Amino acid sequence: MDFDILSIKQRFGIIGNSALLNHAIQVAAQVAPTDMSVLITGESGSGKESFSKIIHHISPRKHNQFIAINCGSIPEGTIDSELFGHEKGSFTGAHEARKGYFEVSNGGTIFLDEIGEMPLGTQARLLRVLENGEFIKVGSSKVQKTDVRVVAATNVNLMKNVEEGKFREDLYYRLSTVPIYVPPLRDRGEDILLLFRKFATDFAEKYRVKPISLTEDAKEILLKYRFPGNIRQLKNLTEQISVLSTENKSIDSETLLHYLPKDQSQLPALYRDPDKEKQGLSERDLLYKVLFDMKKDMNDLKKFVLEALQSEGSASQVIEDHSELFEGLDNNNIEQTPPPLEKPVLLNINSGASDRGQSYDNGDADIQDISHETEEDESLSIEKKEKELIIRALRKNNNKRKYAAKDLGISERTLYRKIKQYELEDL
């Protein structure tokens, strides 16, 4: 069947004439009549979901159901139930049986967005559906059949995830039977101006105001901007200018620059060591080592001071016994005999006193027992660093606790306990 690219654009509201965009539409139209799996790649906000709708609505499955699912938004513990269903009592809270998306959309199309975020266990179940059309509900042993066409999309490099063991290689090749690349907005040239005019007109019609327009110098600036958020960012920018520019509807370069975010590409960036990146939070080990070394040195120093105060002889023997504390110092500059104390002071470090800061009576001397307080301060410092590391790991992995635990080198159960301990549930 010969598909007209122009009619597809009009039907699905696609604006643009760039060669890369036309090629992607042509590939989608050619693969639509088949049942082949399709992998759509492209940056976030570039319009990948529109291509999944093209594939479904000009295919023989167009009269059946189309379901779009964001794999990154479903928790790991429930994604199997969402996709394949579950039986009553199969897990806590399963008060009744439930049909999954693959059962509900039998004969139709499922669009799996952010497929790279799918857990490895769910990937194995998906591979079975793609190969045999079979799936098993959670908590069941009965094999069920389904006839569903799978269209997947991702904004990450899946091949890199395969190399890192985060994505199954067999599933990658099974999904990417026909790949479709959706170009980013910055590679579509004059399409940026067409889209700006479309969004400005839509906004003006919706709120019954005069649409904004760009001067020639403003158009040049808009074409040079990289738009990391792609079409979604351009739409938000257009609506923002439409709302705030109440007086002058002709936007010049100076006004446009006021709304455009600063180009981050011109800012200095921190150097990242690729080898250390692979290790995750490698500084965690270094921080712990420094903290524990400091604690050990403090304990050694306290021990040395106590021995020096209690010693009746010269300090030379004490210094010899603890020579590691004086590495790098010139022993000739150290007085061999300490100045005599007016009254000997003895610290009863084995005292049974339970109250922190309790004083001991040694003649006229009033000595505070600070050992417990020091150790507690050191403990609090370590807990503070641990909490900071957990927060950093969670933010680095977008609050995905599985990958955060992996970066921290601890089990998920330990991470859950630490999150509860430090009250980080709402992070």
Secondary structure, 3 states (H helix, E strand, C coil): CCCCHHHHHHHHCCCCCCHHHHHHHHHHHHHCCCCCCEEEECCCCCCHHHHHHHHHHCCCCCCCCEEEEEHHHCCCCCHHHHHHCECCCCCCCCCCCECCHHHHCCCCEEEEECHHHCCHHHHHHHHHHHHHCEEECECCCCEEECCCEEEEEECCCHHHHHHCCCCCHHHHHHHCCEEEECCCHHHCCCHHHHHHHHHHHHHHHHHCCCCCEECHHHHHHHHHCCCCCHHHHHHHHHHHHHHHCCCCCEECHHHHHHHCCCCHHHCCCCCCCHHHHHCCCCHHHHHHHHHHHHHHHHHHHHHHHHHHHHCCCCHHHHHHHCHHHHCCCCHHHCCCCCCCCCCCCCCCCCCCCCCCCCEEEECCEEEECCHHHHHHHHHHHHHHHHHHHHHHHHHHCCCCHHHHHHHHCCCHHHHHHHHHHCCCCCC
